[in-house]
Amino acid sequence: GLGGGCGHGSFLDCPPTGQDRVGRRLVHFEAVGFEDVEVEDRTDDCLGGFRRSLIAWPASERRKGAMSLKSSLGTALVCRLIAGYFGAVSKAYLLVSAPKP
């Protein structure tokens, strides 16, 4: 498997951030036989964009007349909670590409 990264049994247990997050993943994929590994940290683009869109959705629906004020307020609260949850549990959104001969 992909074990041994941080002494916790799996590199997925590691809490790195930024470029360190990408570097650790790169080392582990190379260690299990992948070549020319490309790793891009797209956390803000993908996860951040999803969270921003989720938070903005109720107001957008309200402006289009598809949701009442009361419904949009309740939905906005739920959407903020869901967005917060994803922000708390999703530490990284990485795009990885590599051939394994």
KOLLUMBA-982962 format. One line per field, with one value per residue (C-alpha): residue number from 1; x, y, z. Coordinates in nm, 4 decimals, m for minus. Example, Ala and Ser with C-alpha at 12.3 -4.5 7.8 and 13.67 -1.06 7.14 Angstrom:
seq <- c(1, 2)
x <- c(1.2300, 1.3670)
y <- c(m0.4500, m0.1060)
z <- c(0.7800, 0.7140)
//
This chain:
seq <- c(1, 2, 3, 4, 5, 6, 7, 8, 9, 10, 11, 12, 13, 14, 15, 16, 17, 18, 19, 20, 21, 22, 23, 24, 25, 26, 27, 28, 29, 30, 31, 32, 33, 34, 35, 36, 37, 38, 39, 40, 41, 42, 43, 44, 45, 46, 47, 48, 49, 50, 51, 52, 53, 54, 55, 56, 57, 58, 59, 60, 61, 62, 63, 64, 65, 66, 67, 68, 69, 70, 71, 72, 73, 74, 75, 76, 77, 78, 79, 80, 81, 82, 83, 84, 85, 86, 87, 88, 89, 90, 91, 92, 93, 94, 95, 96, 97, 98, 99, 100, 101)
x <- c(0.0000, 0.0845, 0.1938, 0.4608, 0.4281, 0.4027, 0.4312, 0.0522, 0.0246, m0.0757, 0.0321, m0.3348, m0.3080, m0.0514, m0.1699, 0.0583, m0.0471, 0.0369, 0.3371, 0.4341, 0.1025, 0.1861, 0.5449, 0.4479, 0.1972, 0.4543, 0.7095, 0.4573, 0.3307, 0.6884, 0.7654, 0.4974, 0.6162, 0.4477, 0.6629, 0.6448, 0.3988, 0.2203, 0.0312, m0.1632, m0.3171, m0.6546, m0.8154, m0.9187, m1.0303, m1.2425, m1.3440, m1.3466, m1.5502, m1.7988, m1.8411, m1.8832, m2.1414, m2.3316, m2.3494, m2.4626, m2.7243, m3.0257, m2.9887, m2.9612, m3.2805, m3.4563, m3.3565, m3.4958, m3.8236, m3.7811, m3.7706, m3.9656, m3.7869, m3.8691, m3.7445, m3.4287, m3.3382, m3.3751, m3.1947, m2.9140, m2.8546, m2.8451, m2.6136, m2.3740, m2.3679, m2.2980, m2.0266, m1.8691, m1.8767, m1.6995, m1.4426, m1.3755, m1.3475, m1.1911, m0.8270, m0.7104, m0.8357, m0.5428, m0.5315, m0.2831, m0.1636, 0.0999, 0.1638, 0.2644, 0.4749)
y <- c(0.0000, 0.3650, 0.3461, 0.5014, 0.8717, 1.0363, 0.7448, 0.7051, 0.4191, 0.6115, 0.9266, 1.0268, 1.0780, 1.3550, 1.7099, 1.9054, 2.2310, 2.4202, 2.3094, 2.0605, 1.8814, 1.8407, 1.7353, 1.4597, 1.3119, 1.3215, 1.1244, 0.8557, 0.7999, 0.7679, 0.5229, 0.2800, 0.2808, 0.5716, 0.7847, 1.1472, 1.2243, 1.5560, 1.6830, 2.0080, 2.1511, 2.2816, 2.3090, 2.6740, 2.6499, 2.3378, 2.3129, 2.6888, 2.7449, 2.4761, 2.6295, 2.9839, 2.8642, 2.6699, 2.9747, 3.2017, 2.9630, 3.0551, 3.4284, 3.3513, 3.1447, 3.4202, 3.6834, 3.4611, 3.4289, 3.0523, 3.0650, 3.2664, 3.4903, 3.2526, 2.9496, 3.1288, 3.2286, 2.8732, 2.7298, 2.9846, 2.8665, 2.5006, 2.5795, 2.7677, 2.4734, 2.2290, 2.4567, 2.4838, 2.1085, 2.0538, 2.3178, 2.1404, 1.7842, 1.8377, 1.9270, 1.9074, 1.8707, 1.7402, 1.6521, 1.3727, 1.2370, 0.9651, 0.6579, 0.3330, 0.1176)
z <- c(0.0000, 0.0327, 0.3948, 0.6073, 0.5329, 0.8728, 1.1079, 1.1190, 0.8718, 0.5614, 0.3823, 0.3763, 0.7539, 0.7071, 0.7794, 0.5403, 0.3814, 0.0619, m0.1409, 0.1318, 0.0721, m0.2971, m0.2299, 0.0123, m0.2307, m0.5099, m0.3060, m0.2144, m0.5679, m0.6922, m0.4096, m0.5329, m0.8935, m1.0688, m1.2995, m1.4096, m1.1291, m1.1603, m0.8562, m0.8500, m0.5366, m0.6583, m0.3155, m0.3410, m0.7046, m0.6571, m0.2930, m0.2399, m0.5547, m0.4543, m0.1086, m0.2470, m0.5008, m0.2368, m0.0096, m0.2960, m0.4374, m0.2146, m0.2898, m0.6605, m0.6490, m0.4554, m0.7142, m0.9930, m0.8032, m0.7663, m0.3857, m0.1299, 0.1216, 0.4055, 0.2129, 0.0995, 0.4559, 0.5850, 0.2848, 0.3231, 0.6796, 0.5728, 0.2791, 0.5075, 0.7463, 0.4634, 0.3204, 0.6652, 0.7074, 0.3744, 0.4686, 0.7982, 0.6691, 0.3254, 0.3716, 0.0116, m0.3430, m0.5433, m0.9106, m0.9763, m1.3079, m1.3519, m1.5651, m1.3973, m1.6277)
//
